[in-house]
Amino acid sequence: MRLDGKTAIVTGGASGFGAGIARKFLTEGARVMIADINGDAARDMATTLGPQAIAHQVDVADAASVQAMAEAVRDQFGSLDILVNNAGVTHLPTPLEEVSEDDFDRVFNVNMKSVYLTARAFVPQMKGRGTGAILNVASTAGLSPRPNLNWYNASKGWMITATKTMAVELASSGVRVNAICPVAGETPLLKSFMGEDTPEVRAKFLSTIPLGRFSTPEDMANAACFLCSDEASMITGTALEVDGGRCI
């Protein structure tokens, strides 16, 4: 029960890594808002996970939607202890100059602007209470980029830098900020990363991971739980590679 009595939001919490993080936080004693653009999926998951889980539909790239989420948190929880910025998108593997402006804007808004919007919504009350943990779900793509995912890679590199500068600025207010960097896993984005999902493409992808497997939601959840718990009270500004050795 490492998160006993704490409140948390997990954006993109209805599927993939976010769902794994939400489940883990609940088993460790937290109350969790599963925030997702797919409101039905969030509500179904919250119903399955029990009364400590609540659902909220949100577009993390939209300021008014994020503000409405902050108001829902205040109504439901009173205050927030843990913010997990997990929601993310990618563009399909494409030469960098051929990515459409619409796809670029979508990656920018969901992967980057959302971190600014959630910080604007929740950092003031964390600073006021003198405590809080923010976790940004970045990617090995921000550390060891792959060709043809250029603007996705760049967005995750931005997230890692944002994590470090947020950590420096907020440390004196008692707020810790960290990131985790997964390699690709069995999530809705896997096919988009690979371009196509065939045994041959999977084998080629897995050959770049020394431990020889994809990241799982449980892998991310265990790392997230540690970094957001009081056990990690001396850790801030880190970008933890949870990648089976991919970045070595």
C-alpha positions, 0 to 999 in steps of 0.5 A: 500500500505504497500509495495509501491515501493518495489521489492520482490522475492517469491521462490516457488511462483507459488502455495500454501503459496508462491502464496498467499504471491506473491498476497498479496505483489502485492496488497500492491504495490510491484513488485514481481518476482514469482520464481518457479521450475515450470516455466510454472506455474510461467509464467501463474500466472504472466500473471494473476496478471499483469505487476507488476509480473514477472516470473522466473524459478529457482532451489533453490538448484542449485547455478548456477540457483540461480545466474541466478535468481539474475542476472534476478532481477538486470536486471528487478528490479535493486535492491531487497528489500524483499527476501522470501525463501518459496520453500520447500519439504518434505519426506513422513511420514517414520521412520527416519532410512528408509528415502532414502539418495536421499530423505534426500539430496532433503530435505537438498538441497531445505529447507536448502542449498537454504537459503545459496545460496539466501543469498550469491546471495542477502545479499551483495547488501542489505548490500551495500544499508543498507536495506532489509528484508528476510523472511524464511518460516519455519514450526511448524515442527521445533518447535513441531516435529511430528514422522516420518517426522524427517528430514523435522522437522530437516530442518525447525528447522535449518531454524529457527536457521539460521533466528536468526543467520542471524538476529544477523549478519545482523542487523548492516547492516540494514537488517532484517531477520524473519521467519513464522511458519505455520501449514499444509495448503491446499498446494501441500505438505499437502498429503505428510505430512499426508501420505494419504488424507482421512476424518479420517486422516484430522480430526485427524490432525485438532484435534491437532490445537486449532482453528480447521482449516488448515493454508491458503495462506492468513494467511501466506500472511498477516503475511509475509506482516507485517514482510516485511513491514516498520511497522515491522522495530523493529522486527528481528530474530523472528519465528512467529507461524501462526498455530492456536495454534498448538505449545501451 
